[in-house]
Structures are given as C-alpha cells and as structure tokens.
C-alpha cells in the first residue's frame, strides 16, 4: 500500500481488531488488509488498550469479539469510548443471537456480526459501520443490532 492516496482513492481507515482465537484473528486481519484497511490487532482486551494508547493516528473502528478472557468486548468498547468517543464498534460473537450484548450498554453507532461469517459479510458490515452517510444520532440501535 502506498503512503499517499490519490484524490479518487479514499484515505486508509484504521481498524483495531480484537480476537482471542488466533486463526479467526489472522483470517480477519488478512481480509481487512486485502481490502485496504490498516489493521492493528490484539489477542486480548489488555493488548487492545495498550495498542490504542500507543497508536498515534486515528482509529476509525473497533472490531471485537464479545466473549474474551478477563474482559468482554463490550467492556473494552466502553473503556475505549471514554478515551475517544464517537467511533463505531462491530461486535463479533459465535454464541447464539447476541449473547453477551443484551446486558451491555451498547452505544450508537454499534453493529453486530454473527460468527462464523463470510469474508463478504465481514467487509460489508465493516463498510456499513464506517459509512459516512449514517448519522448515529438519527439511527436507532434496533436497526443495527438485532435485539
């Protein structure tokens, strides 16, 4: 990927990917990088918090597993949004429905991605979450998260 972008090419968006399963994280990272995103990856919430603090650029999206050891994806998102409010989160879960999300305070704009997911579905949900056409103050949570 080149360091500069042409006027026709949108700027690179940065995604913080947090997934404790190595194989899922690697495939997801590869798919996102192949689509032109800059990906910061972490295998735990603690690593994600450290990467968030270290990164000098702007993180546009948090893509996180919901159920992880020591801290859930929803707890991680809440902590990060205190430090930098306004970015979207895509929550991933392999559990039925939205297990783990119904008890969390989900902010707008947040999205949900059921595992297993196809690369096409991943890229579609990420693009939707990063879409500049959505005004989070005008969209209800129910239209984005299925609960």
Number of C-alpha atoms within 10 A of each C-alpha: 10 5 5 9 11 8 7 6 8 9 12 15 14 19 25 22 24 28 25 17 12 11 10 13 19 14 12 22 21 15 16 20 15 11 11 15 17 18 19 17 20 21 18 22 23 14 13 22 17 11 15 20 11 9 10 8 8 12 18 18 21 27 28 32 28 26 20 18 11 8 13 19 28 23 14 20 27 17 13 18 16 9 11 12 12 15 19 25 27 26 24 24 23 15 13 9 15 19 13 15 20 12 9 13 11 17 19 19 21 20 23 23 22 17 15 13 13 11 14 10 13 21 15 12 16 22 11 16 24 19 11 9 8 12 10 15 9 8 12 12 17 9 9 15 19 12 10
